[in-house]
């Protein structure tokens, strides 16, 4: 759906992809917002940084 929306707005999509957690694990985030556990039936990722975390 996102790719269709971007194409509809004439936004180039070449080279765009969904990043895996492995690509992001070395980045320090200021804020982490999670939707997991009871909400989505998934286990929450552990972010080993001092970022502010909101569930």
C-alpha positions in Angstrom: 0.0 0.0 0.0 2.8 2.4 0.8 4.6 1.8 -2.5 1.3 2.4 -4.3 0.8 5.7 -2.4 4.4 6.9 -3.1 4.0 6.0 -6.8 0.7 7.9 -6.9 2.5 11.0 -5.5 5.2 10.6 -8.1 7.8 9.9 -5.4 10.6 7.7 -6.6 10.8 4.3 -4.9 13.9 2.9 -6.5 16.2 1.4 -3.8 13.6 1.7 -1.0 13.2 -1.3 1.3 12.1 -2.3 4.7 15.1 -2.3 7.1 15.6 -5.3 9.3 16.3 -5.0 13.1 19.8 -6.2 12.4 20.5 -3.1 10.3 19.2 -0.8 13.1 20.6 -2.4 16.2 23.7 -0.2 16.2 21.8 3.1 16.0 21.1 5.1 19.1 17.5 6.4 19.1 16.2 9.3 21.1 12.7 7.9 21.4 11.4 4.3 20.8 7.7 3.7 20.4 6.7 0.1 20.5 3.5 -1.7 19.5 4.0 -5.3 20.7 3.1 -7.8 23.4 -0.6 -7.6 24.2 -1.3 -5.0 21.5 0.0 -7.0 18.5 0.7 -10.4 19.9 4.4 -10.0 19.4 7.3 -9.9 21.8 9.0 -6.5 22.3 12.5 -5.9 21.0 15.1 -5.0 23.5 16.8 -1.7 22.8 20.1 -1.6 24.7 20.3 2.1 24.7 19.2 4.8 27.1 16.4 6.0 24.7 13.1 7.0 26.1 10.7 4.1 25.5 6.9 4.4 25.1 4.7 1.4 24.8 
